[in-house]
Amino acid sequence: MNTTQKAEKIFAEGHAAHQRGDVGRAAAAYQQVLEISPTHADALHLLGVIALSQSRLPLAEELITRSLTHRPHLLPALANLGLLYRRTGRHDEALAVYQRGLQVQDNHLSLLLGMAEALHDKNTFEEAHVYFVKAAQHHAHDAGAWHGVARNALRLGLIEDADNANAKALHSNPAHRLYRNTQGLILQNKKQFSDAKNIFESLHAEDPDNPQWLINLGLLELSLGDYARGFAHYDARHNLAAIFPHMPVWRGEDLSRATLLVHGEQGLGDCLLFARFLPHVAARAQKVIITADPTLIPLLRRSFPHLHVASRLEALPAADVQTVLLSLPHHLGVSEPAQTITPYLVANPVMQAAWAEKLGKFPKPWVGVAWAGNPDHVTDYQRSVGMHRLLSTLQPFVGAGTFFSLQKNADEDALQKNYPFVISLAPHLNSYDDTAALLTQLNTLVCSDTSLVHAAGALGVPCHVLLHHDPFWVFGTAGDKTPWYPTLTLHRQPSPRDWAGCLQSLIKKLF
């Protein structure tokens, strides 16, 4: 037996061990192969796969890259290199690797799904849909491909497409928990709330250690107005003791002699919404410290002068116990909106006067507009109405007042060219102190579901909110009002993706 044959024999034994799950024996065999044949691409690749499974990412990248040096068209290695790039947030590099492989074999399942997932990671759901569908069509037996179609179609608001695709995944594996969870989300989008709730409850009963089932159950309960249960179940989203193990976690105990650290979490809108609970915890604690995004700090300090507000980008202040902001209602036992007071934010009076002077030369009513949220947010595709859709709807009403854009990161050239009747104020909004002061001077705000909505509601400013078919829980599931923000008027899509119907409702109530 020559050295090549010996290497192949050892590789085959290692590969068989790998398939049995004996990773240690497989790794040892692959190492042996490389001692005999250092350029053995399959051994390099699979040793890299083992390193990837163990989260030894630099080593995995080195080994898989070396394998491709010797066999540039080793498609499984390209697929795994793309996966590694995705896991390290290098989505553009992942896309390039997947594209390189698909040029060799355009129907390769792992490459198609990898390409689709990388595009999904970037929130480019339309492009991802093309690759998910192609994977499912070429590999109709693969339940994972159909589940990918379903998950992505949900993000696009294609609810029937999602339902049909997920049915095929469930047909292949009816007990699969992820497929059943997706079915629960589909049923929630179809307003079949009881059936969706049953799925999330059964998943939690079967698999109590997975917090995702309780998170989804909690969000559904919050949407339905079952706030006490919803907040309790939604609390499963964090294991604070694991994140910050140096400090005990507060779960409702006496705080009369304690300093409580409240970690700000999630987006700006979440912080503004849940800030209403800060006076409740301040009344129970010796001292309360809250960490927040720097742009919110001046506004929060003025609104809650008895609290210590710190930047969440800096070192954590010393405290006796800790919690997270969105857990306050559950541990306080204050879960109903009627138990909180609105408005609760206080704008800067000097800035208010400055804005009043700037706007004073324009005819009233003064209407603020914004059409998009954070583009990195996973639901932004669904919840953002878009500049052209909103402003072309408002264009016939030029002369009925003055429209001001509060839209950050807008295409200012396109705005000025296509909608010169809109005056852009966004470049002058340097912090939420600026924004809050401006909002208080407007007669109303017209806005997609963004943090501006929460700021307006918390300041008591009238606001017309444009909602997609399955909106954030605070807006409930029906009606044009929310108990959390009395000054908001809600306009809902009558059906998924139906912005025209939503905007028709706006025009009837705005003018």
Long-range contacts (C-beta under 8 A, 24 or more apart in sequence): 3-36, 3-37, 4-37, 6-36, 7-33, 7-36, 7-37, 7-40, 7-43, 10-36, 11-40, 11-42, 11-43, 14-43, 14-46, 15-42, 15-46, 18-46, 18-50, 23-50, 23-53, 26-50, 39-70, 40-70, 41-67, 41-68, 41-70, 41-71, 41-74, 41-77, 42-67, 42-74, 44-70, 45-74, 45-76, 45-77, 45-80, 48-77, 48-80, 49-80, 52-80, 52-83, 52-84, 52-87, 57-84, 57-87, 57-88, 60-84, 73-101, 73-104, 75-101, 75-104, 75-105, 75-108, 75-110, 75-111, 76-110, 78-111, 79-108, 79-110, 79-111, 79-114, 82-111, 82-114, 82-115, 82-118, 83-114, 85-118, 86-114, 86-117, 86-118, 86-121, 91-118, 91-121, 91-122, 94-118, 95-119, 107-134, 107-138, 107-139, 109-135, 109-138, 109-139, 109-142, 109-145, 112-138, 112-145, 113-144, 113-145, 113-148, 116-148, 116-152, 117-148, 120-148, 120-151, 120-152, 120-155, 123-155, 123-375, 123-376, 123-377, 123-378, 123-380, 123-381, 125-152, 125-155, 125-156, 125-381, 126-156, 128-152, 129-153, 129-156, 136-165, 136-168, 140-168, 141-172, 143-168, 143-169, 143-172, 143-173, 143-176, 143-179, 144-169, 146-172, 147-178, 147-179, 147-182, 150-182, 150-186, 151-182, 154-182, 154-185, 154-186, 154-189, 155-378, 155-379, 155-381, 155-382, 156-381, 156-382, 156-497, 157-382, 157-468, 157-469, 157-496, 157-497, 158-496, 158-497, 159-186, 159-189, 159-190, 159-469, 159-496, 162-186, 162-189, 163-190, 177-203, 177-206, 177-207, 177-210, 177-213, 181-212, 181-213, 181-216, 184-216, 185-216, 188-220, 188-223, 188-470, 189-469, 189-470, 189-496, 191-477, 193-220, 193-224, 193-477, 196-220, 197-221, 211-236, 211-237, 219-473, 222-473, 222-474, 223-473, 223-476, 223-477, 224-476, 224-477, 225-476, 227-329, 227-335, 227-336, 227-337, 228-335, 228-336, 230-335, 230-473, 231-327, 231-329, 231-330, 231-335, 232-330, 234-326, 234-330, 235-327, 235-330, 237-326, 238-265, 238-324, 238-327, 240-322, 240-323, 240-324, 244-316, 244-322, 247-319, 247-320, 247-321, 247-322, 248-320, 248-321, 248-322, 249-321, 249-322, 249-323, 250-321, 250-322, 250-323, 250-331, 251-323, 251-331, 252-331, 252-332, 252-333, 253-321, 254-284, 255-281, 255-284, 255-285, 255-286, 255-321, 256-284, 256-285, 256-286, 257-286, 258-285, 258-286, 258-287, 258-319, 258-320, 258-321, 259-285, 259-286, 259-287, 259-288, 259-289, 259-318, 259-319, 259-320, 259-321, 260-285, 260-287, 260-288, 260-289, 260-319, 260-320, 260-321, 260-322, 260-323, 261-289, 261-290, 261-291, 261-316, 261-317, 261-319, 261-321, 261-322, 261-323, 262-288, 262-289, 262-290, 262-291, 262-322, 262-323, 262-324, 262-325, 262-328, 263-291, 263-312, 263-322, 263-323, 263-324, 263-325, 264-290, 264-291, 264-292, 264-293, 264-296, 264-312, 264-325, 265-324, 265-325, 265-326, 266-326, 267-374, 267-377, 267-451, 268-293, 268-295, 268-296, 268-432, 268-451, 268-454, 269-450, 269-451, 269-453, 269-454, 269-455, 270-325, 270-326, 270-454, 271-296, 271-325, 272-296, 272-345, 272-451, 272-454, 272-455, 272-458, 273-454, 273-457, 273-458, 273-474, 273-484, 274-325, 274-326, 274-328, 274-329, 275-300, 275-303, 275-304, 275-325, 275-344, 275-345, 275-458, 276-340, 276-341, 276-342, 276-344, 276-458, 277-325, 277-328, 277-329, 277-332, 277-334, 277-340, 278-304, 278-307, 278-328, 279-304, 279-341, 279-344, 280-328, 280-332, 280-334, 280-339, 280-340, 281-328, 281-332, 282-306, 282-307, 284-332, 289-317, 289-319, 290-325, 291-316, 291-317, 295-431, 295-432, 296-432, 298-348, 298-431, 298-432, 298-433, 299-345, 299-346, 299-347, 299-348, 299-431, 299-432, 299-433, 299-436, 302-346, 302-348, 302-433, 303-344, 303-345, 303-346, 337-483, 337-484, 338-483, 342-457, 342-458, 342-460, 342-484, 342-485, 342-486, 342-487, 343-457, 343-458, 343-459, 343-460, 344-458, 345-436, 345-455, 345-458, 345-459, 347-433, 347-436, 347-437, 347-439, 347-440, 347-459, 348-433, 348-436, 348-437, 351-433, 351-434, 351-436, 351-437, 351-438, 352-437, 352-440, 352-441, 354-437, 355-437, 355-438, 355-440, 355-441, 356-441, 359-402, 359-404, 359-441, 362-402, 362-423, 363-401, 363-402, 364-401, 364-402, 364-443, 365-400, 365-401, 365-402, 365-443, 365-444, 366-401, 366-402, 366-404, 366-441, 366-442, 366-443, 367-401, 367-402, 367-403, 367-404, 367-442, 367-443, 367-444, 367-445, 367-446, 367-510, 368-403, 368-404, 368-405, 368-406, 368-425, 368-438, 368-439, 368-442, 368-444, 368-445, 368-446, 368-447, 368-452, 369-394, 369-403, 369-404, 369-405, 369-406, 369-407, 369-422, 369-445, 369-446, 369-447, 370-405, 370-406, 370-407, 370-445, 370-446, 370-447, 370-448, 370-450, 370-452, 371-407, 371-447, 371-448, 372-407, 372-410, 372-448, 372-450, 373-448, 373-449, 373-450, 373-451, 374-450, 375-409, 379-468, 382-468, 382-469, 382-470, 383-448, 383-449, 383-450, 383-467, 383-468, 383-471, 383-472, 384-448, 384-450, 385-448, 385-466, 385-499, 385-502, 385-503, 386-499, 387-411, 387-414, 387-415, 387-419, 388-418, 389-499, 389-503, 390-446, 390-448, 390-466, 390-503, 391-415, 391-418, 391-419, 391-422, 393-503, 393-506, 393-507, 394-446, 395-419, 395-421, 397-507, 397-511, 400-511, 401-443, 404-442, 406-435, 406-438, 406-445, 406-447, 406-452, 444-510, 446-506, 446-510, 449-475, 453-485, 453-488, 454-485, 456-485, 456-487, 456-488, 457-484, 457-485, 457-487, 457-488, 458-485, 460-486, 460-487, 461-487, 462-487, 462-488, 462-489, 463-487, 463-488, 463-489, 464-488, 464-489, 464-491, 464-506, 464-509, 464-510, 465-489, 465-490, 465-491, 466-491, 466-499, 466-502, 466-503, 466-506, 467-491, 467-492, 467-493, 467-502, 468-493, 468-496, 469-493, 469-495, 469-496, 469-497, 469-498, 470-496, 480-505, 480-509
